Amino acid sequence: MADKHGWNDLENYLLVVWRAVDDDPFVVRNTLAVEQSPEAGEVSGDVFCHGDLVIDVTKHFEIRTIGKRRQARTVYYAYHARYENGGDILRYDNSDQHPSHPTAHHKHEFHPDGETVTHIGTDWPHLSEVLDELKRLVWK
């Protein structure tokens, strides 16, 4: 079975991101933009969803060239879901490794009584999976 976060053709890598926001009826609009060099790139911006939700998206990816094929894979990501009024909902990222976690991949969940941080291992979600999770929270 292929690693869902392994190397992917660069064109397909970016197409997966665009399909997640363009084809999902939960998404109202987005401000995602792509910047890239021959070695790396970034997808960043906001995804505005029904229920006054916003997902701040940052995905840094590395690029390698094999023959004439350019491939990409994510090396850093953050999906920060919040209400437009500023109330946090959840955040997935790998920006720092908590001392008790074996990898840097984790999820923050924000509750009225505080925040919980859960280690999620290397099977962290794609943007489309974060959208699905938020839909379950909003569209009950």
Secondary structure as the mmCIF struct_conf table of DSSP 4:
data_model
#
loop_
_struct_conf.conf_type_id
_struct_conf.id
_struct_conf.beg_label_comp_id
_struct_conf.beg_label_asym_id
_struct_conf.beg_label_seq_id
_struct_conf.end_label_comp_id
_struct_conf.end_label_asym_id
_struct_conf.end_label_seq_id
TURN_TY1_P TURN_TY1_P1 LYS A 4 HIS A 5
BEND BEND1 GLY A 6 GLY A 6
STRN STRN1 ASN A 8 ASP A 9
HELX_RH_AL_P HELX_RH_AL_P1 LEU A 10 ASP A 22
BEND BEND2 ASP A 23 ASP A 23
TURN_TY1_P TURN_TY1_P2 PRO A 25 PHE A 26
STRN STRN2 VAL A 27 ASN A 30
STRN STRN3 ALA A 33 GLN A 36
BEND BEND3 PRO A 38 GLU A 39
STRN STRN4 ALA A 40 CYS A 49
TURN_TY1_P TURN_TY1_P3 HIS A 50 ASP A 52
STRN STRN5 LEU A 53 ILE A 66
TURN_TY1_P TURN_TY1_P4 GLY A 67 LYS A 68
STRN STRN6 ARG A 69 TYR A 83
TURN_TY1_P TURN_TY1_P5 GLU A 84 ASN A 85
BEND BEND4 GLY A 86 GLY A 86
STRN STRN7 ASP A 88 ASP A 93
BEND BEND5 SER A 95 ASP A 96
TURN_TY1_P TURN_TY1_P6 PRO A 99 SER A 100
BEND BEND6 PRO A 102 ALA A 104
STRN STRN8 HIS A 106 HIS A 111
TURN_TY1_P TURN_TY1_P7 PRO A 112 ASP A 113
STRN STRN9 GLY A 114 HIS A 119
TURN_TY1_P TURN_TY1_P8 GLY A 121 THR A 122
HELX_LH_PP_P HELX_LH_PP_P1 TRP A 124 HIS A 126
HELX_RH_AL_P HELX_RH_AL_P2 LEU A 127 VAL A 138
#
